[in-house]
Amino acid sequence: MIDPPSRLLLLGHPVAHSISPRIQNAALRSARLSLAYEARDVEPGALDSVLRELAAERAAGNVTIPFKELVAARCVTLTPLARRVGAVNTFWHEGGLLVGDNTDVGGVDATVRALLGDLHRPVRVALLGAGGGAAAVLAAAEGWGGAHVALYNRHMPRARQLALRFPGTCTIASSIAEAMDGATLVVNATPIGMNDASLPVEIERLPHGAAVFDLVYRASETAWVTRARAAGHRAADGLGMLVEQGALAFARWFGMQADRDAMWRALS
Ligand code: NAP
């Protein structure tokens, strides 16, 4: 049984410019819940003392870089998805004990299903990056009936480590070109394009007809998504994933659906 949250927090470092408080506070207002969702910048060395404080307060919330794996390691209970990903983006307390979930997977799944329309034909994914976001993509892809993911990462050892955890779904590519060979969906799970207009892959190099999913989000659309769409590719940035993972987290904390329309309006 979930302890009713007394506080809602986003833990990260740094989190000053995070968009999550806007969308979660919109959902709270729409549900007439008198809680506020705050971003809390946690120094990496302070995580354990902050978690003790939050347990005493029955707090719930989200976790972002660099704490997703660290919080997973400290949870007394992990949902099957959080265990599969090895990272927690959503937490709460049950009987005073820390529970972790990963709603990024549901955010990826909803975005890809909206982008591709149907998943009846096996998807061939080129996945760039091997961090927590990439792990969420792999966990989602396990539910896409025969999907194959070709994973490329700048540092190969990290790619190998991640691929080993998803042996039926993922193989390693030694270059971006190799990863994209035959891909029907190209996914950016690196931060490239987060702070400027740089592109994880030049638009001309995208496979003909491939859809594009950029986990990166900004206040306005990422340059990669804008340019891919202009060249005729179906494309989505990370805002839809952000709203969906937030809505799924809200449902875990309060046992009711979040007002997704209100969350979207808070972004405009
Ligand atoms: P992470 O765990 O730090 O992993 C980052 C990955 O990107 C690593 O594989 C890293 O490669 C690679 N990378 C970093 N800088 C690079 C560069 N300049 N060139 C090539 N590769 C680079 O981060 P994450 O949590 O997976 O997040 C990745 C992105 O997804 C971030 O922009 C984050 O905001 C976004 N994200 C969005 C949502 C959403 O809701 N839309 C959810 C989660 C994440 P190395 O291993 O070689 O360092």
py3Dmol code that shows the C-alpha trace and the ligand (Angstrom):
import py3Dmol

protein = """\
ATOM      1  CA  MET A   1       0.000   0.000   0.000  1.00  0.00           C
ATOM      2  CA  ILE A   2       1.517   3.344  -1.071  1.00  0.00           C
ATOM      3  CA  ASP A   3       2.089   5.847   1.738  1.00  0.00           C
ATOM      4  CA  PRO A   4       0.128   8.961   0.593  1.00  0.00           C
ATOM      5  CA  PRO A   5       2.879  11.359  -0.511  1.00  0.00           C
ATOM      6  CA  SER A   6       3.444  14.365   1.742  1.00  0.00           C
ATOM      7  CA  ARG A   7       5.841  15.951  -0.775  1.00  0.00           C
ATOM      8  CA  LEU A   8       6.661  15.471  -4.445  1.00  0.00           C
ATOM      9  CA  LEU A   9      10.190  16.070  -5.664  1.00  0.00           C
ATOM     10  CA  LEU A  10      12.400  15.730  -8.698  1.00  0.00           C
ATOM     11  CA  LEU A  11      15.909  14.730  -7.586  1.00  0.00           C
ATOM     12  CA  GLY A  12      18.810  15.509  -9.900  1.00  0.00           C
ATOM     13  CA  HIS A  13      21.961  17.519 -10.398  1.00  0.00           C
ATOM     14  CA  PRO A  14      21.512  20.102 -11.760  1.00  0.00           C
ATOM     15  CA  VAL A  15      17.718  20.375 -12.127  1.00  0.00           C
ATOM     16  CA  ALA A  16      17.235  24.146 -12.153  1.00  0.00           C
ATOM     17  CA  HIS A  17      15.853  24.303 -15.704  1.00  0.00           C
ATOM     18  CA  SER A  18      13.820  21.114 -15.623  1.00  0.00           C
ATOM     19  CA  ILE A  19      10.424  21.135 -17.340  1.00  0.00           C
ATOM     20  CA  SER A  20       8.972  18.390 -15.099  1.00  0.00           C
ATOM     21  CA  PRO A  21       7.682  20.710 -12.323  1.00  0.00           C
ATOM     22  CA  ARG A  22       5.542  22.573 -14.871  1.00  0.00           C
ATOM     23  CA  ILE A  23       3.789  19.458 -16.115  1.00  0.00           C
ATOM     24  CA  GLN A  24       3.416  17.786 -12.712  1.00  0.00           C
ATOM     25  CA  ASN A  25       2.083  20.940 -11.062  1.00  0.00           C
ATOM     26  CA  ALA A  26      -0.457  21.258 -13.892  1.00  0.00           C
ATOM     27  CA  ALA A  27      -1.623  17.673 -13.225  1.00  0.00           C
ATOM     28  CA  LEU A  28      -1.814  18.354  -9.470  1.00  0.00           C
ATOM     29  CA  ARG A  29      -3.875  21.519 -10.005  1.00  0.00           C
ATOM     30  CA  SER A  30      -6.211  19.735 -12.404  1.00  0.00           C
ATOM     31  CA  ALA A  31      -6.773  16.952  -9.837  1.00  0.00           C
ATOM     32  CA  ARG A  32      -7.269  19.575  -7.090  1.00  0.00           C
ATOM     33  CA  LEU A  33      -4.501  18.058  -5.008  1.00  0.00           C
ATOM     34  CA  SER A  34      -2.921  20.587  -2.664  1.00  0.00           C
ATOM     35  CA  LEU A  35       0.676  19.432  -3.112  1.00  0.00           C
ATOM     36  CA  ALA A  36       3.463  21.152  -4.998  1.00  0.00           C
ATOM     37  CA  TYR A  37       6.085  19.328  -7.073  1.00  0.00           C
ATOM     38  CA  GLU A  38       9.545  20.814  -6.594  1.00  0.00           C
ATOM     39  CA  ALA A  39      12.891  20.258  -8.298  1.00  0.00           C
ATOM     40  CA  ARG A  40      15.620  19.598  -5.757  1.00  0.00           C
ATOM     41  CA  ASP A  41      19.253  19.890  -6.731  1.00  0.00           C
ATOM     42  CA  VAL A  42      21.114  17.155  -4.830  1.00  0.00           C
ATOM     43  CA  GLU A  43      24.896  17.129  -4.604  1.00  0.00           C
ATOM     44  CA  PRO A  44      26.009  13.615  -5.594  1.00  0.00           C
ATOM     45  CA  GLY A  45      27.540  12.979  -2.153  1.00  0.00           C
ATOM     46  CA  ALA A  46      24.312  13.957  -0.397  1.00  0.00           C
ATOM     47  CA  LEU A  47      22.000  11.355  -1.960  1.00  0.00           C
ATOM     48  CA  ASP A  48      21.839   9.007   1.055  1.00  0.00           C
ATOM     49  CA  SER A  49      21.042  11.717   3.575  1.00  0.00           C
ATOM     50  CA  VAL A  50      18.395  13.179   1.245  1.00  0.00           C
ATOM     51  CA  LEU A  51      16.789   9.733   0.828  1.00  0.00           C
ATOM     52  CA  ARG A  52      16.666   9.274   4.632  1.00  0.00           C
ATOM     53  CA  GLU A  53      14.970  12.657   4.968  1.00  0.00           C
ATOM     54  CA  LEU A  54      12.457  11.795   2.237  1.00  0.00           C
ATOM     55  CA  ALA A  55      11.603   8.435   3.865  1.00  0.00           C
ATOM     56  CA  ALA A  56      10.833  10.213   7.135  1.00  0.00           C
ATOM     57  CA  GLU A  57       8.543  12.608   5.220  1.00  0.00           C
ATOM     58  CA  ARG A  58       6.809   9.908   3.085  1.00  0.00           C
ATOM     59  CA  ALA A  59       7.921  11.816   0.000  1.00  0.00           C
ATOM     60  CA  ALA A  60       7.489  10.545  -3.552  1.00  0.00           C
ATOM     61  CA  GLY A  61       8.783  11.831  -6.847  1.00  0.00           C
ATOM     62  CA  ASN A  62      11.053  11.407  -9.822  1.00  0.00           C
ATOM     63  CA  VAL A  63      14.766  10.907 -10.303  1.00  0.00           C
ATOM     64  CA  THR A  64      16.923  12.187 -13.117  1.00  0.00           C
ATOM     65  CA  ILE A  65      20.603  12.309 -14.095  1.00  0.00           C
ATOM     66  CA  PRO A  66      22.862  11.312 -12.341  1.00  0.00           C
ATOM     67  CA  PHE A  67      20.816   9.366  -9.791  1.00  0.00           C
ATOM     68  CA  LYS A  68      18.617   6.893 -11.702  1.00  0.00           C
ATOM     69  CA  GLU A  69      20.912   3.879 -11.228  1.00  0.00           C
ATOM     70  CA  LEU A  70      22.017   4.962  -7.736  1.00  0.00           C
ATOM     71  CA  VAL A  71      18.433   5.213  -6.481  1.00  0.00           C
ATOM     72  CA  ALA A  72      17.623   1.827  -8.053  1.00  0.00           C
ATOM     73  CA  ALA A  73      20.424   0.315  -5.980  1.00  0.00           C
ATOM     74  CA  ARG A  74      18.926   1.805  -2.798  1.00  0.00           C
ATOM     75  CA  CYS A  75      15.296   0.741  -3.317  1.00  0.00           C
ATOM     76  CA  VAL A  76      13.942  -2.015  -1.063  1.00  0.00           C
ATOM     77  CA  THR A  77      11.460  -2.956  -3.801  1.00  0.00           C
ATOM     78  CA  LEU A  78      11.792  -2.468  -7.560  1.00  0.00           C
ATOM     79  CA  THR A  79       9.010  -3.023 -10.066  1.00  0.00           C
ATOM     80  CA  PRO A  80       9.879  -5.606 -12.754  1.00  0.00           C
ATOM     81  CA  LEU A  81      10.462  -2.806 -15.296  1.00  0.00           C
ATOM     82  CA  ALA A  82      12.792  -0.865 -13.004  1.00  0.00           C
ATOM     83  CA  ARG A  83      14.734  -4.087 -12.380  1.00  0.00           C
ATOM     84  CA  ARG A  84      14.877  -4.794 -16.144  1.00  0.00           C
ATOM     85  CA  VAL A  85      16.172  -1.299 -16.921  1.00  0.00           C
ATOM     86  CA  GLY A  86      18.437  -1.119 -13.871  1.00  0.00           C
ATOM     87  CA  ALA A  87      17.305   2.452 -13.241  1.00  0.00           C
ATOM     88  CA  VAL A  88      14.540   4.246 -11.356  1.00  0.00           C
ATOM     89  CA  ASN A  89      12.843   7.436 -12.519  1.00  0.00           C
ATOM     90  CA  THR A  90       9.848   7.247 -10.154  1.00  0.00           C
ATOM     91  CA  PHE A  91       9.825   6.499  -6.428  1.00  0.00           C
ATOM     92  CA  TRP A  92       7.470   6.400  -3.480  1.00  0.00           C
ATOM     93  CA  HIS A  93       7.356   4.788  -0.046  1.00  0.00           C
ATOM     94  CA  GLU A  94       5.390   1.778   1.187  1.00  0.00           C
ATOM     95  CA  GLY A  95       5.419   1.236   4.957  1.00  0.00           C
ATOM     96  CA  GLY A  96       8.319   3.674   5.079  1.00  0.00           C
ATOM     97  CA  LEU A  97      10.378   1.626   2.581  1.00  0.00           C
ATOM     98  CA  LEU A  98      11.637   2.983  -0.729  1.00  0.00           C
ATOM     99  CA  VAL A  99       9.994   1.587  -3.895  1.00  0.00           C
ATOM    100  CA  GLY A 100      11.241   2.361  -7.405  1.00  0.00           C
ATOM    101  CA  ASP A 101       9.659   2.125 -10.840  1.00  0.00           C
ATOM    102  CA  ASN A 102      10.690   3.105 -14.338  1.00  0.00           C
ATOM    103  CA  THR A 103       7.995   4.957 -16.265  1.00  0.00           C
ATOM    104  CA  ASP A 104      10.450   6.063 -18.968  1.00  0.00           C
ATOM    105  CA  VAL A 105       9.753   2.673 -20.576  1.00  0.00           C
ATOM    106  CA  GLY A 106       6.043   3.472 -20.859  1.00  0.00           C
ATOM    107  CA  GLY A 107       6.977   6.907 -22.212  1.00  0.00           C
ATOM    108  CA  VAL A 108       9.120   5.350 -24.947  1.00  0.00           C
ATOM    109  CA  ASP A 109       6.458   2.777 -25.744  1.00  0.00           C
ATOM    110  CA  ALA A 110       3.666   5.350 -26.102  1.00  0.00           C
ATOM    111  CA  THR A 111       5.820   7.615 -28.291  1.00  0.00           C
ATOM    112  CA  VAL A 112       6.907   4.842 -30.629  1.00  0.00           C
ATOM    113  CA  ARG A 113       3.395   3.424 -30.960  1.00  0.00           C
ATOM    114  CA  ALA A 114       2.077   6.919 -31.806  1.00  0.00           C
ATOM    115  CA  LEU A 115       4.921   7.453 -34.280  1.00  0.00           C
ATOM    116  CA  LEU A 116       4.740   4.130 -36.105  1.00  0.00           C
ATOM    117  CA  GLY A 117       0.992   3.630 -35.878  1.00  0.00           C
ATOM    118  CA  ASP A 118       1.203  -0.125 -35.593  1.00  0.00           C
ATOM    119  CA  LEU A 119       3.874  -2.562 -34.540  1.00  0.00           C
ATOM    120  CA  HIS A 120       2.619  -5.555 -36.494  1.00  0.00           C
ATOM    121  CA  ARG A 121       5.767  -5.712 -38.612  1.00  0.00           C
ATOM    122  CA  PRO A 122       8.991  -6.194 -36.617  1.00  0.00           C
ATOM    123  CA  VAL A 123      10.695  -2.846 -36.024  1.00  0.00           C
ATOM    124  CA  ARG A 124      14.396  -2.494 -36.830  1.00  0.00           C
ATOM    125  CA  VAL A 125      15.768   0.121 -34.474  1.00  0.00           C
ATOM    126  CA  ALA A 126      19.075   1.984 -34.718  1.00  0.00           C
ATOM    127  CA  LEU A 127      19.751   3.153 -31.148  1.00  0.00           C
ATOM    128  CA  LEU A 128      22.415   5.774 -30.416  1.00  0.00           C
ATOM    129  CA  GLY A 129      23.604   5.964 -26.798  1.00  0.00           C
ATOM    130  CA  ALA A 130      23.960   3.407 -24.023  1.00  0.00           C
ATOM    131  CA  GLY A 131      22.822   5.211 -20.853  1.00  0.00           C
ATOM    132  CA  GLY A 132      19.599   5.070 -18.855  1.00  0.00           C
ATOM    133  CA  GLY A 133      17.461   6.398 -21.713  1.00  0.00           C
ATOM    134  CA  ALA A 134      18.822   3.748 -24.098  1.00  0.00           C
ATOM    135  CA  ALA A 135      18.103   1.027 -21.519  1.00  0.00           C
ATOM    136  CA  ALA A 136      14.480   2.227 -21.358  1.00  0.00           C
ATOM    137  CA  VAL A 137      14.264   1.987 -25.169  1.00  0.00           C
ATOM    138  CA  LEU A 138      15.570  -1.590 -25.047  1.00  0.00           C
ATOM    139  CA  ALA A 139      13.109  -2.584 -22.324  1.00  0.00           C
ATOM    140  CA  ALA A 140      10.248  -1.097 -24.372  1.00  0.00           C
ATOM    141  CA  ALA A 141      11.481  -2.834 -27.542  1.00  0.00           C
ATOM    142  CA  GLU A 142      11.156  -6.195 -25.775  1.00  0.00           C
ATOM    143  CA  GLY A 143       7.398  -5.629 -25.959  1.00  0.00           C
ATOM    144  CA  TRP A 144       7.341  -4.899 -29.702  1.00  0.00           C
ATOM    145  CA  GLY A 145       7.097  -8.471 -30.994  1.00  0.00           C
ATOM    146  CA  GLY A 146      10.334  -9.393 -32.759  1.00  0.00           C
ATOM    147  CA  ALA A 147      11.944  -5.950 -32.730  1.00  0.00           C
ATOM    148  CA  HIS A 148      15.682  -5.864 -33.329  1.00  0.00           C
ATOM    149  CA  VAL A 149      17.861  -3.069 -31.944  1.00  0.00           C
ATOM    150  CA  ALA A 150      21.304  -2.262 -33.368  1.00  0.00           C
ATOM    151  CA  LEU A 151      23.106  -0.282 -30.661  1.00  0.00           C
ATOM    152  CA  TYR A 152      25.910   2.198 -31.273  1.00  0.00           C
ATOM    153  CA  ASN A 153      27.676   4.122 -28.537  1.00  0.00           C
ATOM    154  CA  ARG A 154      30.718   6.395 -28.555  1.00  0.00           C
ATOM    155  CA  HIS A 155      32.373   4.206 -25.900  1.00  0.00           C
ATOM    156  CA  MET A 156      32.002   0.598 -26.964  1.00  0.00           C
ATOM    157  CA  PRO A 157      32.480  -1.093 -23.552  1.00  0.00           C
ATOM    158  CA  ARG A 158      29.327   0.628 -22.266  1.00  0.00           C
ATOM    159  CA  ALA A 159      27.408  -0.490 -25.363  1.00  0.00           C
ATOM    160  CA  ARG A 160      28.597  -4.082 -24.855  1.00  0.00           C
ATOM    161  CA  GLN A 161      27.565  -4.052 -21.205  1.00  0.00           C
ATOM    162  CA  LEU A 162      24.072  -2.837 -22.068  1.00  0.00           C
ATOM    163  CA  ALA A 163      23.618  -5.212 -25.020  1.00  0.00           C
ATOM    164  CA  LEU A 164      24.558  -8.179 -22.808  1.00  0.00           C
ATOM    165  CA  ARG A 165      21.484  -7.446 -20.688  1.00  0.00           C
ATOM    166  CA  PHE A 166      19.140  -7.632 -23.721  1.00  0.00           C
ATOM    167  CA  PRO A 167      20.558 -10.575 -25.658  1.00  0.00           C
ATOM    168  CA  GLY A 168      17.406 -11.532 -27.583  1.00  0.00           C
ATOM    169  CA  THR A 169      16.748  -7.987 -28.775  1.00  0.00           C
ATOM    170  CA  CYS A 170      20.031  -6.125 -29.143  1.00  0.00           C
ATOM    171  CA  THR A 171      23.245  -6.423 -31.133  1.00  0.00           C
ATOM    172  CA  ILE A 172      26.207  -4.055 -31.204  1.00  0.00           C
ATOM    173  CA  ALA A 173      27.057  -1.942 -34.242  1.00  0.00           C
ATOM    174  CA  SER A 174      30.585  -0.656 -34.749  1.00  0.00           C
ATOM    175  CA  SER A 175      29.463   2.572 -36.458  1.00  0.00           C
ATOM    176  CA  ILE A 176      26.371   4.732 -36.796  1.00  0.00           C
ATOM    177  CA  ALA A 177      26.136   3.674 -40.456  1.00  0.00           C
ATOM    178  CA  GLU A 178      26.132   0.001 -39.480  1.00  0.00           C
ATOM    179  CA  ALA A 179      23.457   0.614 -36.825  1.00  0.00           C
ATOM    180  CA  MET A 180      21.250   2.396 -39.371  1.00  0.00           C
ATOM    181  CA  ASP A 181      21.561  -0.247 -42.078  1.00  0.00           C
ATOM    182  CA  GLY A 182      17.942  -1.308 -42.758  1.00  0.00           C
ATOM    183  CA  ALA A 183      16.579   0.618 -39.760  1.00  0.00           C
ATOM    184  CA  THR A 184      12.907   1.573 -39.770  1.00  0.00           C
ATOM    185  CA  LEU A 185      13.315   3.682 -36.608  1.00  0.00           C
ATOM    186  CA  VAL A 186      16.349   5.755 -35.616  1.00  0.00           C
ATOM    187  CA  VAL A 187      16.486   6.738 -31.935  1.00  0.00           C
ATOM    188  CA  ASN A 188      18.767   9.304 -30.328  1.00  0.00           C
ATOM    189  CA  ALA A 189      19.394   8.499 -26.661  1.00  0.00           C
ATOM    190  CA  THR A 190      22.426  10.792 -26.340  1.00  0.00           C
ATOM    191  CA  PRO A 191      22.180  14.421 -25.150  1.00  0.00           C
ATOM    192  CA  ILE A 192      23.300  15.715 -28.580  1.00  0.00           C
ATOM    193  CA  GLY A 193      21.010  18.602 -29.546  1.00  0.00           C
ATOM    194  CA  MET A 194      19.950  19.365 -25.978  1.00  0.00           C
ATOM    195  CA  ASN A 195      21.699  22.743 -25.765  1.00  0.00           C
ATOM    196  CA  ASP A 196      22.179  23.669 -29.414  1.00  0.00           C
ATOM    197  CA  ALA A 197      21.143  22.719 -32.951  1.00  0.00           C
ATOM    198  CA  SER A 198      23.660  19.910 -33.383  1.00  0.00           C
ATOM    199  CA  LEU A 199      22.394  16.662 -34.923  1.00  0.00           C
ATOM    200  CA  PRO A 200      23.116  13.114 -33.731  1.00  0.00           C
ATOM    201  CA  VAL A 201      22.910  11.968 -37.391  1.00  0.00           C
ATOM    202  CA  GLU A 202      22.952  14.080 -40.553  1.00  0.00           C
ATOM    203  CA  ILE A 203      19.496  14.049 -42.145  1.00  0.00           C
ATOM    204  CA  GLU A 204      20.865  12.872 -45.524  1.00  0.00           C
ATOM    205  CA  ARG A 205      22.271   9.758 -43.840  1.00  0.00           C
ATOM    206  CA  LEU A 206      18.922   8.589 -42.402  1.00  0.00           C
ATOM    207  CA  PRO A 207      17.574   5.431 -44.088  1.00  0.00           C
ATOM    208  CA  HIS A 208      14.847   6.155 -46.632  1.00  0.00           C
ATOM    209  CA  GLY A 209      11.442   6.202 -44.912  1.00  0.00           C
ATOM    210  CA  ALA A 210      12.828   5.642 -41.406  1.00  0.00           C
ATOM    211  CA  ALA A 211      11.005   7.278 -38.506  1.00  0.00           C
ATOM    212  CA  VAL A 212      13.018   9.401 -36.083  1.00  0.00           C
ATOM    213  CA  PHE A 213      12.660   9.518 -32.287  1.00  0.00           C
ATOM    214  CA  ASP A 214      14.770  12.010 -30.351  1.00  0.00           C
ATOM    215  CA  LEU A 215      14.656  11.387 -26.587  1.00  0.00           C
ATOM    216  CA  VAL A 216      16.054  14.885 -26.189  1.00  0.00           C
ATOM    217  CA  TYR A 217      13.546  17.630 -25.425  1.00  0.00           C
ATOM    218  CA  ARG A 218      13.755  21.383 -25.272  1.00  0.00           C
ATOM    219  CA  ALA A 219      11.172  24.103 -24.798  1.00  0.00           C
ATOM    220  CA  SER A 220      10.820  24.070 -28.583  1.00  0.00           C
ATOM    221  CA  GLU A 221      11.300  21.101 -30.900  1.00  0.00           C
ATOM    222  CA  THR A 222      14.850  19.783 -31.377  1.00  0.00           C
ATOM    223  CA  ALA A 223      16.672  20.718 -34.599  1.00  0.00           C
ATOM    224  CA  TRP A 224      17.008  17.024 -35.523  1.00  0.00           C
ATOM    225  CA  VAL A 225      13.257  16.467 -35.392  1.00  0.00           C
ATOM    226  CA  THR A 226      12.426  19.680 -37.264  1.00  0.00           C
ATOM    227  CA  ARG A 227      14.890  18.899 -40.033  1.00  0.00           C
ATOM    228  CA  ALA A 228      13.985  15.207 -40.275  1.00  0.00           C
ATOM    229  CA  ARG A 229      10.308  16.092 -40.600  1.00  0.00           C
ATOM    230  CA  ALA A 230      11.094  18.720 -43.243  1.00  0.00           C
ATOM    231  CA  ALA A 231      12.842  15.964 -45.215  1.00  0.00           C
ATOM    232  CA  GLY A 232       9.708  13.781 -45.071  1.00  0.00           C
ATOM    233  CA  HIS A 233      10.481  11.539 -42.078  1.00  0.00           C
ATOM    234  CA  ARG A 234       7.932  10.893 -39.341  1.00  0.00           C
ATOM    235  CA  ALA A 235       9.580  12.309 -36.233  1.00  0.00           C
ATOM    236  CA  ALA A 236       8.970  12.877 -32.514  1.00  0.00           C
ATOM    237  CA  ASP A 237      11.074  14.627 -29.894  1.00  0.00           C
ATOM    238  CA  GLY A 238      11.211  13.729 -26.190  1.00  0.00           C
ATOM    239  CA  LEU A 239       8.383  15.966 -24.983  1.00  0.00           C
ATOM    240  CA  GLY A 240       5.719  13.311 -25.563  1.00  0.00           C
ATOM    241  CA  MET A 241       7.830  10.803 -23.661  1.00  0.00           C
ATOM    242  CA  LEU A 242       8.297  13.330 -20.856  1.00  0.00           C
ATOM    243  CA  VAL A 243       4.559  13.911 -20.516  1.00  0.00           C
ATOM    244  CA  GLU A 244       3.759  10.191 -20.664  1.00  0.00           C
ATOM    245  CA  GLN A 245       6.393   9.133 -18.111  1.00  0.00           C
ATOM    246  CA  GLY A 246       5.119  11.939 -15.862  1.00  0.00           C
ATOM    247  CA  ALA A 247       1.488  10.868 -16.277  1.00  0.00           C
ATOM    248  CA  LEU A 248       2.381   7.244 -15.474  1.00  0.00           C
ATOM    249  CA  ALA A 249       4.313   8.394 -12.380  1.00  0.00           C
ATOM    250  CA  PHE A 250       1.315  10.459 -11.245  1.00  0.00           C
ATOM    251  CA  ALA A 251      -0.895   7.353 -11.578  1.00  0.00           C
ATOM    252  CA  ARG A 252       1.539   5.364  -9.382  1.00  0.00           C
ATOM    253  CA  TRP A 253       1.539   8.032  -6.625  1.00  0.00           C
ATOM    254  CA  PHE A 254      -2.190   8.771  -6.537  1.00  0.00           C
ATOM    255  CA  GLY A 255      -3.911   5.748  -8.097  1.00  0.00           C
ATOM    256  CA  MET A 256      -5.682   7.978 -10.635  1.00  0.00           C
ATOM    257  CA  GLN A 257      -5.079   9.142 -14.181  1.00  0.00           C
ATOM    258  CA  ALA A 258      -3.231  12.414 -14.710  1.00  0.00           C
ATOM    259  CA  ASP A 259      -4.800  15.077 -16.902  1.00  0.00           C
ATOM    260  CA  ARG A 260      -2.460  14.732 -19.894  1.00  0.00           C
ATOM    261  CA  ASP A 261      -4.123  17.652 -21.723  1.00  0.00           C
ATOM    262  CA  ALA A 262      -3.369  19.947 -18.776  1.00  0.00           C
ATOM    263  CA  MET A 263       0.218  18.686 -18.769  1.00  0.00           C
ATOM    264  CA  TRP A 264       0.600  19.479 -22.483  1.00  0.00           C
ATOM    265  CA  ARG A 265      -0.962  22.931 -22.019  1.00  0.00           C
ATOM    266  CA  ALA A 266       1.637  23.662 -19.316  1.00  0.00           C
ATOM    267  CA  LEU A 267       4.339  23.230 -21.962  1.00  0.00           C
ATOM    268  CA  SER A 268       2.980  25.880 -24.289  1.00  0.00           C
TER     269      SER A 268
END
"""
ligand_1 = """\
48
NAP
P 23.171 9.063 -19.751
O 22.770 7.881 -18.917
O 24.142 10.054 -19.226
O 23.751 8.478 -21.154
C 24.150 9.364 -22.162
C 24.608 8.562 -23.400
O 24.902 9.512 -24.419
C 25.864 7.748 -23.172
O 25.767 6.577 -23.934
C 26.965 8.660 -23.726
O 28.036 7.966 -24.316
C 26.247 9.351 -24.861
N 26.804 10.669 -25.154
C 26.897 11.731 -24.311
N 27.429 12.792 -24.948
C 27.707 12.374 -26.210
C 28.288 12.996 -27.348
N 28.686 14.288 -27.319
N 28.427 12.290 -28.476
C 28.021 10.986 -28.521
N 27.482 10.329 -27.482
C 27.312 11.019 -26.345
O 21.895 9.890 -20.198
P 20.389 9.382 -20.390
O 19.681 9.430 -19.095
O 20.405 8.116 -21.156
O 19.806 10.601 -21.262
C 20.174 10.771 -22.626
C 19.289 11.858 -23.220
O 17.940 11.404 -23.213
C 19.316 13.180 -22.420
O 19.263 14.260 -23.301
C 18.035 13.112 -21.603
O 17.519 14.394 -21.302
C 17.119 12.374 -22.566
N 16.038 11.696 -21.839
C 14.783 12.106 -22.115
C 13.713 11.533 -21.463
C 12.326 11.993 -21.798
O 11.408 11.819 -20.984
N 12.133 12.557 -22.963
C 13.923 10.509 -20.524
C 15.238 10.082 -20.290
C 16.290 10.693 -20.964
P 29.330 7.474 -23.521
O 28.916 6.203 -22.827
O 30.292 7.246 -24.623
O 29.699 8.580 -22.569
"""
view = py3Dmol.view(width=600, height=400)
view.addModel(protein, "pdb")
view.setStyle({"model": 0}, {"cartoon": {"style": "trace"}})
view.addModel(ligand_1, "xyz")
view.setStyle({"model": 1}, {"stick": {}})
view.zoomTo()
view.show()
